[in-house]
Amino acid sequence: MFEIFEENESVVRSYCRKFPTVFTHAKNAILTDRAGKEYIDFFAGAGAINLGHNNPYVKKAITDYLAEDRIIHALDMYTEAKEEFLNTMRDSVLSPRNLTFKVMCCGSTGTNAVEAALKLCRKVKGRENVFAFFGAFHGMTIGSLSMTGDRFSRKGAGLPLTNVTFIPYYNTFDNPNTSLDYLESVLKDDHCGIDKPAAIFLETVQAEGGINVAPIDWLKRLRKICDDNDILMVVDDIQVGVGRTGTFFSFERADIVPDMVVLSKSISGFGLPMSLLLMKPEYDAFKPAEHNGTFRGNQLAFVGSKAGMEYFVREDLGKQAREKGKIIADKVKSEILPLDERLKFRGIGMIAGIDFSGIDSKLALEVCHKCFDHGLVIELAGREDCVLKILPPLTVEEEVLNKGIDIILSSVKEVLNLN
């Protein structure tokens, strides 16, 4: 069944090992395999499919564009598709939030935007060091990997990953403020041996780190620390942006404005390759072509993103994420957590996690496999993959959402021998 993949594809492949079937079709939150079996999707392309698989509004915009023989590849030349995308980004997303970000179109995936931000921060501030947080995931190319915390990923670099200092995240200590007390002590101590950073990179909600939701007061204080010390704040919204937490950007709940924001995944509206760096105008300091890439002008992604932003506003997907997120939280807390008092829930909006580390981290993988057997695609996160990560499309129907959580419930019961 999988001979062509096993014989011809690199062993680096990963997701297919957890979900061993050949998928052929997808619609909203349902995946269908070659045998016709349907699976509820609680993975959503790691957050790339926030608007659902084959969203009809976005699909029509893309297919209409294709049918007219419009330009597909244009590097960073001026095109109507990019013009319309930029107008929609300004009018539907940035202006309503009083944001004046300039938009930089980067390469085809999120790590490209992170690399661009990293280079730009160092250029603007003239400093080499940057700060990142325990539990961070920012990408798999050398610069972004240097700010990614897990040892397994870092080992793959094959060389030292330097010029990054890791700071404890809010959940490292019992008191969230302890991590920022430590950060401030490092910045004040001229004998600490740590160079002042050009920037602090953070996820306001760590997804791969285990669904760690930073408190609002913690985020506000971090913003002030950056201001007081002439340090740029860069928010990585690649996985938890575009509505996932209940607002278009994840930082909106804290009423802060980062100096730069990196976006990818769901910003294209259709799962197409796209990554963006948003920056305050005063930091738009690259010289022409100083950072570039062949596929930074993905015209179909521009078309999909424009339609996706329109759809987001029209359907108020932020509100949907908040309402459906409450369904997830209430159902998990009332039906799954009571199965064992050592289970823990974390989440905001439509990103949630069930933490098995209080019992046995390995159980999360067993539950993941059981879920797949019962028709649910779901992934893991956190230290030792101890967290079952709930990440459905924002557009999932409530009936399908409830059915998916019911599958998790029955799978946890099986693994804990509670049937």
Steps between C-alpha positions, in 0.01 A plus 500: 500500500786739583775340289565801275542726803722260692719422200532846348431765765751606763467351848474856636123486438311520827125569509424202278643274772225608740231505231574193281250528218487659156277807507320606183235763583428765761209729580489740793591279800469160330782307332423196282745224416528274196277237659226758552546520878436844647712660772420809705792741475618639835841579349408749224836487331673608822290815487520561124135409441327737744234575236434133433605274216386626159320800643245574223535879512879488476497216247276694264734800510797276417329297228359814336850647495643182346224480240595845369866406432618762746865527598613229745867573564638852520773513765436838666381686192184711514187299424129555543480199730756649738341845475160361601654291778680803647187714479299235682769447763504874567125562489365180663773408749750775579302826491210373717762417765688830460807311380733665250720200420687481172462159332800300382427196283752234592562147373256216490485388864505640851866452575583735210315784672673422829839512326411834344393640837817372664722665240303823510510529880876456502538752221279760668653473846857409406508215753553128433332342800125436526286356778252215463303301756511152648256287300520717188457370147587744221603278208754253365749709299818603676395844627151400609627168634746689719193647675319165522535329833461126458824302493385251236439772242815691592717190465401478134688822423835323517679813622492737797193722519622828641411862579177407679436511875203303631286656771253305719143526371221609734420139603855404599441609859195498725484879479490620136674826595812312606598447136481873430680581824780279367486671161531843657788388720688378192446834325615701803801289601810608310684196638247232398694401188196534273503752217209741468266372229379669185160341550287265705311243294191345655182308441221645712367144505761230462345235278777244450619582850186346649214754464643749748284813511694803624305715748395846384685680781815304416479607136442864594799499732717339232398773256606764755832327561569509127411870483709590803806319368492586128422139401273401215203276575429245227183291528499168315134461401561229243292232673284693746413802288217565248220430743627194681491660847176689437645811336677542165835552675575315821642809674179703474364365830789667684452837327864513397662574164815307409773662294482212253265209438568186297210324328465192286281185500136619494571850368473366143140395567537169317811323626715646224867592559522851639688683774501864600699730722306797633708782644456849636596742220807630683655153485453451125878519455601234246657630181336382175568125452690477831259221592320319220371167372365350178154424636432814700248598234260204516206648311253227594586557865432872454160417350423245772614732777285787374196275486588343834519837675166598346347174617649541848331838538172398337456188713651655815729202545656653809164480674450146370839401642409640840161328505623164373803527726262518795330182376838326490605623845166421666471154349861400576480630856162340574545164324869420451688652794279320757634169365821567690575796726857511370388605151537872432336731245652809339371713220355817357260534210534201271841382607483268799698222659454209737817442701580141596834572671343467846426134423743386230611709201497192275124468539442802276646311203285197580191720503610661173517155337165395644340819371627427151362146517160651585510762223667807651825662386666672795859589587724534806702785651705588806789340682525131413187547284292487817218727377218397268450809283147593392521720188192471275414746223321807633217415263435151639129428548399465866367149439835393355687679779304317768545168321876554490516568872288190560764299312768644730287406799455140391869473404616627841269251668651218294857600579424541872306169501182669617253334260 
